[in-house]
C-alpha cells in the first residue's frame, strides 16, 4: 500500500523536531516514532488534527525556544540501540500509568544518558556553540540517520528534492509498509519463492534472491506446522524456523505474523526440551510485545517467570514482580507461575509438586528441567525430619509416575537405601533324607510398593547429590 504524509502531519513533525533540545532530542524522536506508528496502525494519519496533538513524554524543555541549540550526531551503534528498544507504556487503570510493564526496555533517563554519551563522542566541528534555531532548518540540525530512524516507523520512503517538507529540505513521499518497523538502506525485500530453506549464518549482505517475502513465509509456516504434527522431526523444524526468523529479521518485518512464528518456535523448542532456542525466541518476543503488536504476552510472561525460577535469576525476578500489573497477576497462567514462585520461596515442596501436576499450557515443560532439583531438595528436608518413609508415599508426594520411577531416581543418586530390601525368610522345612538335594529357597525382593526408605542412612547421599544442581547456566542447563 502506498500513501503520503498529509501536510498537517509534516508540519507538526517539523515543529516538534525544531523545538527539541540536545537533552531531550532522543526522547522526542522515540515518542514521535511511537505516535506515528500507532496512527498508521489505527488508520488515523489523515483524520487526526495534528495541530492539537501534543507529545506526552516528560520533556519539560520541549517548548522552550529561548535555549541555544546544538547539532548532535549520534553514532550508528547508538542509532541501532535506539531502533531496537522503543519504549511503550500500557496500563489497565489510572493507578498503574506510571508503572512499567515487564517488557519495558528503555526509560527516559536511559535515553537521555545515551544522548549525553553520544554528545561526548560526537565528531569535532559538527556542532555550533549557540546557533540560532530560526536560522537553520531541521535538515541542518538533525542527523540524517536519526531522520531515517524516525521515518522508519512509517516504512520505506522515496526522497524527492524540493523545498519544505520533512527531512533534509526535501519532500518525502512515503511508501508505507505496516510490517516494517525500521527502514534504511540495509533493509531489503526478498524475492525468493522457495518454501523450504536451510538456515545459514550470514557472513555478508544478504541477496534479495535468497530471502523469502512475507507471502511466501506465510505459506512456509503452514507447511512447517503440518510437518511438525505429522512427524515431530525437531532437527528439521529448528533448522527451518531459524531460517524463517532470519528472513524476517533482514527484512525487518515486525507484525502479528512475526509474533506467531516466534511463539510457535518457542513452543516447539519447549516440547523438544531445547531451552537455548526457547530463550532466543523469548527474548525477541519480549521486544515484539513491547511494540504492542499482539500475540499471547500473558502466556509467555508466565513462562518467563517459571524460566527465571529454573535459572535462579533472583535479580530479574525481583524486577519483574515489581512491574506486574493487577490484570497480569489475575491471569490464570501468571497466577499459577506466581504460586510456584511462592512455594519455592517458602520451601513448601508439597505445594510445589501439586502445582507441577496442574501446570497450564506448556509451563510443565519448563518445570521438567528443574523438578529433579526440587525433588532432591525435598528429600534433603525429609531425610532430616523422618527416620523412615514408605516408597509409595514418596512417589505420591514428589509427583513420580510410579514407584519404579521413584526407585530409579533414588538409585541414580545412590540413595536407594531401604530397611526391608527383601521379604523375610519363611520357616525352614523339616529335614528329610533329600534335604541336601532340596535347599531352602532364597529370599525374594520386596515389592516396590512395600519398600521402606531409610531416610537417616540416605541423608548423606542426598546432600551430596544436591550439590550438582547448585549452578545453572544462562541457557538453563545444569553445570
C-alpha positions as CSV (number, residue, x, y, z in Angstrom):
1,X,0.0,0.0,0.0
2,X,1.4,3.4,-1.0
3,X,0.4,6.7,0.6
4,X,1.9,10.1,1.5
5,X,2.1,12.0,4.8
6,X,-0.5,14.8,4.9
7,X,0.9,18.3,5.0
8,X,-0.5,18.9,8.5
9,X,1.4,15.9,9.8
10,X,4.7,17.0,8.1
11,X,4.3,20.5,9.7
12,X,3.6,19.0,13.1
13,X,6.6,16.7,13.0
14,X,8.8,19.6,11.7
15,X,7.6,21.8,14.6
16,X,8.3,19.1,17.2
17,X,11.8,18.5,15.9
18,X,12.6,22.2,15.7
19,X,11.6,22.7,19.3
20,X,13.6,19.8,20.7
21,X,16.9,20.4,22.6
22,X,20.0,18.2,22.8
23,X,19.0,17.0,26.3
24,X,15.6,15.7,25.2
25,X,16.0,15.1,21.4
26,X,16.3,11.3,21.8
27,X,13.1,11.1,23.9
28,X,11.3,13.3,21.3
29,X,12.4,11.1,18.4
30,X,11.3,8.0,20.2
31,X,7.9,9.3,21.1
32,X,7.3,10.7,17.6
33,X,8.2,7.2,16.2
34,X,5.7,5.6,18.6
35,X,2.9,8.1,17.8
36,X,3.4,7.8,14.0
37,X,3.5,4.0,14.1
38,X,0.3,3.9,16.2
39,X,-1.5,6.4,14.0
40,X,-0.6,4.4,10.9
41,X,-1.7,1.1,12.6
42,X,-5.1,2.7,13.6
43,X,-5.5,4.3,10.1
44,X,-5.8,7.8,11.6
45,X,-2.9,9.5,9.7
46,X,-5.2,11.7,7.6
47,X,-8.1,12.1,10.1
48,X,-6.1,13.3,13.1
49,X,-6.0,17.0,13.8
50,X,-2.2,17.1,14.2
51,X,-2.2,20.8,15.3
52,X,-3.8,19.7,18.5
53,X,-1.6,16.7,19.2
54,X,1.0,17.2,22.0
55,X,3.8,14.8,23.0
56,X,3.2,13.1,26.3
57,X,6.8,12.3,27.2
58,X,8.2,14.2,30.2
59,X,10.4,16.6,28.2
60,X,9.9,20.0,30.1
61,X,12.2,21.9,27.7
62,X,10.4,20.8,24.6
63,X,8.6,24.2,24.2
64,X,11.4,26.3,25.4
65,X,12.6,28.1,22.3
66,X,14.9,30.5,24.1
67,X,17.7,28.0,24.8
68,X,20.7,27.6,22.4
69,X,20.5,24.6,20.1
70,X,23.5,22.4,19.2
71,X,23.9,19.9,16.4
72,X,24.2,16.3,17.8
73,X,25.4,13.5,15.7
74,X,24.6,10.0,17.1
75,X,26.8,7.1,16.2
76,X,25.3,4.2,14.1
77,X,25.7,1.9,17.2
78,X,23.6,4.3,19.3
79,X,21.0,4.6,16.5
80,X,20.8,0.8,16.4
81,X,20.2,0.6,20.1
82,X,17.5,3.2,19.9
83,X,15.9,1.4,17.0
84,X,15.7,-1.9,18.7
85,X,14.4,-0.5,22.0
86,X,11.2,1.6,21.6
87,X,9.5,2.2,25.0
88,X,5.8,1.8,25.2
89,X,3.6,2.3,28.2
90,X,0.5,0.3,28.8
91,X,-1.7,0.3,31.8
92,X,-5.0,-1.1,33.0
93,X,-6.1,1.8,35.2
94,X,-5.0,5.2,36.3
95,X,-3.1,3.8,39.3
96,X,-0.7,2.0,37.1
97,X,0.0,4.6,34.4
98,X,3.4,5.3,35.9
99,X,4.3,1.6,36.2
100,X,6.4,0.0,33.6
101,X,5.4,-3.3,32.0
102,X,7.6,-6.4,32.4
103,X,8.5,-6.0,28.7
104,X,9.8,-2.4,29.1
105,X,13.3,-1.8,28.0
106,X,14.4,1.9,27.7
107,X,13.4,4.6,30.2
108,X,13.6,8.3,29.6
109,X,16.6,8.6,31.8
110,X,18.3,5.8,29.8
111,X,17.5,7.6,26.5
112,X,18.9,10.9,27.8
113,X,22.0,9.0,29.0
114,X,22.5,7.6,25.5
115,X,22.2,11.1,24.1
116,X,24.8,12.5,26.6
117,X,27.2,9.7,25.8
118,X,26.7,10.3,22.1
119,X,27.4,14.0,22.6
120,X,30.7,13.2,24.3
121,X,31.8,11.1,21.4
122,X,30.5,13.3,18.6
123,X,32.9,14.3,15.9
124,X,34.6,17.7,16.4
125,X,33.5,20.6,14.2
126,X,30.0,19.3,13.6
127,X,28.1,21.5,16.0
128,X,27.8,25.2,16.7
129,X,28.1,26.6,20.2
130,X,24.9,28.7,20.2
131,X,23.3,28.7,16.8
132,X,20.0,30.3,16.4
133,X,17.4,27.7,15.7
134,X,15.5,30.1,13.5
135,X,18.5,30.5,11.2
136,X,18.7,26.8,10.3
137,X,16.3,24.1,9.1
138,X,15.6,20.8,10.7
139,X,17.8,19.2,8.0
140,X,20.8,21.2,9.3
141,X,20.2,20.3,12.9
142,X,19.2,16.6,12.9
143,X,21.5,13.9,11.7
144,X,20.1,12.1,8.6
145,X,20.4,8.7,10.3
146,X,18.1,10.0,13.1
147,X,15.6,11.1,10.5
148,X,15.8,7.7,8.9
149,X,15.1,6.2,12.3
150,X,12.0,8.4,12.8
151,X,10.7,8.0,9.3
152,X,11.3,4.2,9.6
153,X,8.2,3.9,11.7
154,X,6.3,4.7,8.5
155,X,8.1,2.2,6.3
156,X,10.3,2.7,3.2
157,X,10.4,6.1,1.5
158,X,11.4,7.9,-1.6
159,X,13.1,11.3,-1.3
160,X,12.3,14.0,-3.8
161,X,14.3,17.1,-3.9
162,X,12.4,20.3,-3.3
163,X,11.8,23.0,-0.7
164,X,10.0,22.5,2.6
165,X,8.5,19.3,3.9
166,X,10.0,16.8,6.4
167,X,13.7,15.8,6.1
168,X,16.7,17.3,4.5
169,X,15.0,20.2,2.8
170,X,13.1,17.8,0.5
171,X,9.6,16.5,0.1
172,X,9.3,12.8,1.1
173,X,6.6,10.6,-0.5
174,X,6.2,7.7,1.9
175,X,5.7,4.1,0.7
176,X,4.1,2.8,3.8
177,X,4.7,-0.8,4.7
178,X,3.0,-1.5,8.1
179,X,5.1,-4.7,8.5
180,X,8.4,-2.9,8.6
181,X,9.3,-1.0,11.8
182,X,12.7,0.4,10.9
183,X,13.7,1.1,7.3
184,X,17.1,2.2,5.9
185,X,19.4,1.2,3.1
186,X,20.4,-2.0,4.9
187,X,16.8,-3.3,4.7
188,X,15.9,-5.5,1.8
189,X,12.8,-7.1,0.3
190,X,13.1,-10.7,-0.6
191,X,12.1,-12.2,-3.9
192,X,12.7,-16.0,-3.3
193,X,9.7,-18.3,-3.8
194,X,11.2,-21.4,-2.1
195,X,9.0,-22.7,0.7
196,X,11.8,-24.6,2.4
197,X,15.3,-23.3,3.0
198,X,18.1,-24.4,5.4
199,X,19.5,-22.0,7.9
200,X,22.9,-20.5,7.1
201,X,24.6,-17.9,9.3
202,X,25.0,-14.7,7.3
203,X,28.6,-13.6,6.7
204,X,27.9,-10.8,4.2
205,X,25.0,-8.7,3.0
206,X,22.1,-11.0,2.0
207,X,20.8,-11.1,-1.5
208,X,17.1,-10.5,-2.1
209,X,17.0,-13.6,-4.3
210,X,17.8,-15.7,-1.3
211,X,15.2,-14.1,1.0
212,X,11.6,-15.0,1.1
213,X,9.0,-12.2,1.2
214,X,6.1,-12.2,3.6
215,X,3.5,-14.0,1.5
216,X,6.0,-16.9,0.9
217,X,6.9,-17.0,4.6
218,X,3.2,-17.4,5.5
219,X,3.0,-20.5,3.2
220,X,6.2,-21.8,4.8
221,X,4.7,-21.6,8.3
222,X,1.6,-23.5,7.2
223,X,3.9,-26.2,5.7
224,X,6.1,-26.4,8.8
225,X,3.1,-26.7,11.2
226,X,1.7,-29.6,9.1
227,X,5.0,-31.4,9.0
228,X,5.6,-31.0,12.8
229,X,2.2,-32.5,13.5
230,X,2.9,-35.4,11.2
231,X,6.4,-36.5,12.2
232,X,7.8,-34.3,15.0
233,X,11.2,-34.1,13.4
234,X,12.8,-31.4,15.6
235,X,16.1,-31.2,13.7
236,X,14.3,-30.3,10.6
237,X,11.9,-28.0,12.4
238,X,14.5,-25.9,14.2
239,X,16.5,-25.5,11.0
240,X,13.5,-24.2,9.1
241,X,12.3,-22.0,11.8
242,X,15.7,-20.4,12.3
243,X,15.8,-19.7,8.5
244,X,12.3,-18.1,8.7
245,X,13.4,-15.9,11.6
246,X,16.4,-14.8,9.6
247,X,14.3,-13.8,6.6
248,X,12.0,-11.8,8.9
249,X,15.0,-10.1,10.6
250,X,16.8,-9.0,7.4
251,X,13.6,-7.6,6.0
252,X,12.8,-6.0,9.5
253,X,9.3,-7.4,9.4
254,X,7.6,-7.0,12.8
255,X,3.9,-7.8,12.7
256,X,1.5,-10.3,14.1
257,X,2.9,-13.0,11.7
258,X,6.4,-12.4,13.2
259,X,5.0,-12.9,16.7
260,X,3.2,-16.1,15.6
261,X,6.5,-17.5,14.1
262,X,8.4,-16.9,17.3
263,X,5.6,-18.2,19.6
264,X,5.3,-21.4,17.6
265,X,9.1,-21.9,17.5
266,X,9.3,-21.3,21.3
267,X,6.6,-23.9,22.0
268,X,8.3,-26.4,19.7
269,X,11.6,-25.8,21.5
270,X,9.9,-26.3,24.9
271,X,8.4,-29.6,23.7
272,X,11.8,-30.7,22.4
273,X,13.5,-29.6,25.7
274,X,15.7,-27.1,23.9
275,X,15.9,-24.2,26.3
276,X,18.6,-22.5,24.3
277,X,16.3,-21.9,21.3
278,X,13.4,-21.2,23.5
279,X,15.4,-18.5,25.3
280,X,16.2,-16.8,22.0
281,X,12.6,-16.8,20.9
282,X,11.5,-15.5,24.4
283,X,14.0,-12.5,24.1
284,X,12.6,-11.4,20.7
285,X,9.0,-11.9,21.9
286,X,9.6,-9.5,24.8
287,X,10.6,-6.8,22.3
288,X,7.7,-7.6,20.0
289,X,5.2,-7.5,22.8
290,X,6.7,-4.1,23.9
291,X,5.7,-2.8,20.5
292,X,2.1,-3.8,21.2
293,X,1.9,-6.0,18.1
294,X,-0.2,-8.7,19.7
295,X,0.2,-12.4,20.4
296,X,0.0,-14.1,23.7
297,X,2.0,-12.0,26.1
298,X,0.4,-13.3,29.3
299,X,1.2,-16.9,28.3
300,X,4.9,-16.2,27.7
301,X,5.1,-13.9,30.7
302,X,4.2,-16.9,32.8
303,X,6.8,-19.0,31.0
304,X,9.4,-16.3,31.8
305,X,8.6,-16.4,35.5
306,X,9.0,-20.2,35.5
307,X,12.2,-19.9,33.5
308,X,13.7,-17.4,36.0
309,X,12.9,-19.8,38.8
310,X,14.8,-22.5,36.9
311,X,17.8,-20.3,36.3
312,X,17.7,-18.9,39.8
313,X,17.9,-15.3,38.5
314,X,16.7,-13.5,41.6
315,X,17.5,-10.0,40.5
316,X,15.5,-10.2,37.2
317,X,12.7,-12.0,39.1
318,X,12.5,-9.2,41.7
319,X,12.4,-6.6,38.9
320,X,9.7,-8.5,37.0
321,X,7.5,-9.0,40.1
322,X,7.7,-5.3,40.9
323,X,6.4,-4.4,37.4
324,X,3.4,-6.8,37.2
325,X,0.0,-5.1,36.9
326,X,-3.1,-6.3,38.8
327,X,-4.6,-7.5,35.5
328,X,-1.5,-9.6,34.8
329,X,-1.5,-11.1,38.2
330,X,-5.1,-12.1,37.7
331,X,-4.3,-14.1,34.5
332,X,-4.6,-17.8,35.3
333,X,-1.3,-18.8,33.8
334,X,0.6,-16.0,35.5
335,X,-1.2,-16.7,38.8
336,X,0.0,-20.3,38.6
337,X,3.6,-19.2,38.0
338,X,3.4,-16.8,40.9
339,X,2.2,-19.6,43.1
340,X,5.1,-21.8,42.0
341,X,7.4,-18.9,43.0
342,X,5.8,-18.6,46.4
343,X,6.1,-22.4,47.0
344,X,9.8,-22.3,46.3
345,X,10.3,-19.1,48.4
346,X,8.7,-20.8,51.4
347,X,10.2,-24.3,50.8
348,X,6.7,-25.7,50.6
349,X,7.6,-28.7,48.4
350,X,4.2,-30.4,48.8
351,X,2.5,-27.4,47.3
352,X,5.2,-27.1,44.6
353,X,4.6,-30.7,43.3
354,X,0.8,-30.2,43.3
355,X,1.4,-27.1,41.1
356,X,3.7,-29.2,38.9
357,X,0.9,-31.7,38.3
358,X,-1.5,-28.9,37.3
359,X,0.8,-26.7,35.2
360,X,-1.2,-24.9,32.5
361,X,-0.2,-24.5,28.8
362,X,3.5,-25.5,28.5
363,X,4.7,-24.4,31.9
364,X,5.2,-28.1,32.8
365,X,7.8,-28.4,30.1
366,X,10.0,-25.8,31.7
367,X,9.4,-27.2,35.2
368,X,10.6,-30.5,33.9
369,X,14.1,-29.0,33.8
370,X,14.3,-28.3,37.5
371,X,11.8,-30.8,39.0
372,X,14.7,-33.2,39.8
373,X,16.5,-30.4,41.7
374,X,13.4,-29.7,43.8
375,X,12.9,-33.4,44.4
376,X,16.4,-33.6,45.8
377,X,15.8,-30.5,47.9
378,X,12.6,-32.1,49.2
379,X,14.3,-35.4,50.0
380,X,17.0,-33.5,51.9
381,X,14.4,-31.9,54.1
382,X,12.6,-35.2,54.5
383,X,15.8,-37.1,55.4
384,X,16.2,-34.7,58.4
385,X,12.6,-34.9,59.5
386,X,11.9,-38.6,59.3
387,X,13.8,-41.8,60.1
388,X,11.9,-44.0,57.5
389,X,9.3,-43.3,54.8
390,X,7.3,-45.7,52.6
391,X,8.4,-45.5,48.9
392,X,4.8,-45.3,47.9
393,X,4.4,-42.1,50.0
394,X,7.5,-40.6,48.4
395,X,6.1,-41.5,44.9
396,X,2.8,-39.6,45.5
397,X,4.3,-36.6,47.3
398,X,7.1,-35.9,44.8
399,X,4.9,-36.4,41.7
400,X,6.6,-39.5,40.3
401,X,4.7,-41.5,37.7
402,X,5.0,-44.7,39.7
403,X,7.1,-46.5,42.4
404,X,9.6,-47.7,39.7
405,X,10.4,-44.2,38.7
406,X,10.9,-43.2,42.3
407,X,13.1,-46.2,42.9
408,X,15.2,-45.5,39.8
409,X,15.6,-41.8,40.9
410,X,17.0,-42.9,44.3
411,X,19.3,-45.4,42.7
412,X,20.6,-42.8,40.3
413,X,21.6,-40.7,43.2
414,X,22.9,-43.7,45.2
415,X,20.3,-43.1,47.8
416,X,18.2,-46.3,47.3
417,X,18.6,-47.5,50.9
418,X,15.7,-49.4,52.4
419,X,15.1,-51.1,55.7
420,X,13.3,-54.1,54.1
421,X,15.0,-54.7,50.7
422,X,13.9,-58.3,50.8
423,X,10.9,-60.3,52.2
424,X,11.5,-62.1,55.4
425,X,12.5,-65.8,55.0
426,X,9.9,-68.4,55.5
427,X,10.2,-71.0,58.3
428,X,12.7,-73.7,57.4
429,X,11.2,-77.0,56.2
430,X,11.6,-80.2,58.2
431,X,14.8,-82.1,57.4
432,X,14.5,-85.2,55.2
433,X,16.8,-87.5,53.6
434,X,16.5,-85.4,50.4
435,X,17.3,-82.1,52.1
436,X,20.7,-82.0,50.6
437,X,19.2,-82.0,47.2
438,X,16.4,-79.5,48.1
439,X,17.9,-76.4,49.7
440,X,15.7,-73.7,51.2
441,X,14.6,-71.1,48.6
442,X,16.4,-67.7,48.6
443,X,14.5,-64.6,50.0
444,X,12.5,-62.7,47.3
445,X,12.9,-58.9,46.7
446,X,10.2,-56.8,48.4
447,X,7.6,-55.4,46.0
448,X,8.4,-51.7,45.3
449,X,5.1,-50.6,46.8
450,X,6.1,-52.1,50.1
451,X,9.6,-50.8,50.3
452,X,10.5,-48.5,53.3
453,X,13.1,-45.9,52.6
454,X,15.8,-45.5,55.3
455,X,15.9,-41.7,55.3
456,X,18.5,-41.4,58.1
457,X,21.1,-43.6,56.3
458,X,20.4,-42.0,52.9
459,X,20.7,-38.4,54.1
460,X,24.4,-38.1,53.3
461,X,23.9,-39.2,49.7
462,X,21.0,-36.9,49.2
463,X,23.0,-33.9,50.4
464,X,26.0,-34.8,48.1
465,X,23.6,-35.4,45.2
466,X,22.1,-32.0,45.6
467,X,25.4,-30.2,45.0
468,X,25.3,-30.8,41.3
469,X,22.1,-28.7,41.0
470,X,23.6,-25.6,42.6
471,X,24.7,-23.7,39.4
472,X,22.6,-23.2,36.2
473,X,24.0,-21.5,33.1
474,X,22.3,-18.8,31.0
475,X,20.7,-21.4,28.7
476,X,19.1,-23.2,31.6
477,X,21.5,-26.1,31.7
478,X,22.8,-27.6,34.9
479,X,26.6,-27.3,35.1
